[in-house]
Amino acid sequence: MASQLRILGIETSCDETAASVVLRHADGRGEIVSDVVLSQLEEHSLYGGVVPEIAARAHVEALDLLVEEALDKAKTRLLDIDAVAATAGPGLIGGLIVGLMTGKALARAAGKPLYAINHLEGHALTARLTDGVEFPYLMLLVSGGHTQLVLVRGVGDYVRWGTTIDDALGEAFDKTAKLLGLPYPGGPAVERAAAHGDEKRFAFPRPLVGEARLDFSFSGLKTAVRQAAEAAAPVTEKDIADICASFQRAIVRTMDDRIGRGLKRFHDEFPGLGRQPALVVAGGVAANKALRAALLALCERHSFRFIAPPHHLCTDNAAMIAWAGLERMALGLPADDFSTAPRSRWPLDSKAEALIGFGKRGAKA
């Protein structure tokens, strides 16, 4: 094994086109030497959400130039890297095809190994790049497409403790914003409106609070928001602010209960850890200030370290994909075959039961 490893990462799972070059030093430290991300926010904002066909076309148009820019910024050539890592799923299949096919072509042309990376594994391992977190630890992934609480035991070794049974948390923010006429993306818009609202005006439900299982449900909360908006119609700016504040308060109280139970379970399962355990938070929703403050306080109460990588590494990026490839390469795990196909669905925990679609009952909790 070389004393230093260098990987080119490619990420195209949704609406960001990204390329990055990351180093892994001999002592295991990671270093991001280039990280280029092209957002498609303007292209999708008119539609209030991501349009898969537009996203795939944008990836095709931008990716080659972004890879070239990432290599230039890293002052390296394609021939000088040790491997190529590309997101192979989960995500929008059109974008995944663009990124993975590009990764295959570059790896083949340079005679380098290819690592087809699970996007969720990229999120799961980012804290080891930024903070050197030791296994095991807990990860809370909160994004537009995922809400999961995962035990991270090692590279490729993940146990899902909880997941949403209906909507992802980011999706609930986006749909609430759209319902109230707020701009896309919904998370920041709802947070801005909530800052001026009365969080006690509406008593929104807190789904699954009090239940022993660690799953999440946001469909019923979203329905309650719609009913409140319809009852107040035509809504004023104050109505919108109060609804957003009350919605955000319900989210924070719900997550406090769900994650608090997860932290207790971790302590029960790892009583002799010998160090302070860590809760790692990733995904775009992790930027919400009220949620972060609540999770930080929760970690302090349960004697956990709270770790949230910098915001640009919590959202979709190629540095986390490159790092996941480096983790696998450093362990001597085999590279992927060039026949590897992209996967729109690809759970981190392959043994976990799929729960999406069973949210009808949970939404009433």
Secondary structure, 3 states (H helix, E strand, C coil): CCCCEEEEEEECCCCEEEEEEEEECCCCCEEEEEEEEEECHHHHHCCCCCCHHHHHHHHHHHHHHHHHHHHHHCCCCHHHCCEEEEEEECCCHHHHHHHHHHHHHHHHHHCCCEEEEEHHHHHHHHHHHHCCCCCCEEEEEECCCCEEEEEEEECCEEEEEEEECCCCHHHHHHHHHHHCCCCCCHHHHHHHHHCCCCCCCCCCCCCCCCCCCCCECCHHHHHHHHHHHHHHCCCCHHHHHHHHHHHHHHHHHHHHHHHHHHHHHHHHHCCCCCCCCEEEEECHHHHCHHHHHHHHHHHHHCCCEEECCCHHHHCCCCHHHHHHHHHHHHCCCCCECCCCCCCCCCCCCCCCCCCCCCHHHHCCC
